[in-house]
Amino acid sequence: MPVRTNSGLIDWREVGIDLRRFGFGPSRVAAALNRPKSTVDAWLLYGSEPGFTDGHRMLELWAAVTRHETPRKPFAVTLPLSRHKGNALAAI
């Protein structure tokens, strides 16, 4: 079962696992989203993050395929950014 975190990041590999359980492998997902299979492979097998529109469309497909009335989004577990002085991202 997907894990929710405070980070709000989506675990796209978990989305792929759920879709495959319902018979939607990367080729079928690519056809449904009208995207190249290599692009969908990058998202679902290798953890690359799709752009906003593609990600939104894939989550809509995921919700429809898995029959979730209110989409529960699969989230990734992430570590918080370091607050160390030398961390350039700490100021964000």
N, C-alpha and C positions, 0 to 999 in steps of 0.2 A: 504494500500500500504506500502511496506517495507520502512524503513527509512535508509538513508545512513549517516554515521558519519565519522569523521576523524580517528576513532579507527580502522576501517576495520574489526571489528568482525561481524560474520554472526549470525543472529537470526534464529537458527535452528527451533524453534517453528513456526516462520513465514514461513519457507520453508515447514513445515508440513501442515500448513493451506492452502498454495497454492496447494500443491499436493493433499490434500483431496478435494479441489474444483474441481479438474479434475479427481476424482474417484480413487486416489491412497492413500488409507489408509495405516496405518503402516504394515499390513500384505502383501499388494501388493508391497510396497516399499521394505520390507524385502526379498520378493521373487526375485524382480528385482536386488537387490544388493547381493543376496546370503548371507544374514546375519540373525541371529536370530531375531525374532519379538521383543523380550525383549530388545535387543540392539537398534533397531530402535525406540521403544517406549521411551527409555531413551533420545535419541537425539531429537525426534520430539515432545514429550509430556512434557518432564521434563527439557529440555534445556541443557542436557549434550552435550559436544562437541565431535564429532567424530574425529578420527585421520585424518591425511592429506589425505591418499588415499581414505578412506571411505567418507570423506567430499567432496572430488573432484568428486567422482563417483556419490554422491547424487546430487551435483549441476549440473552435466551433465544430470542426469535423470530429475531434476527439469526444466532445460532449454528445454529439449526435450518435456516434458509433457506440459509445459506452452507455448510452441512454441515461445520462445524468440530467435531470430536469434543471438543476442549478449547477452549472459547471463547478466542480471541485477541481482546483488547479494543482497539478503535481509540482511541488516545490523542491528545490535542491537545498542541501545542507551547506551552509557557507560559514566561514570563520569571520569574525568582525575585523575591520581594519585596525591596524596598530595605531595607538595614539602617541607613538614615539616621535620625538622632536624632528628626527631626520626623515620621517615618512612624508613624502610630498602630498599624499592623499589624505593625510590626517587633518588638513585644514579645510577639507571639503565638507 
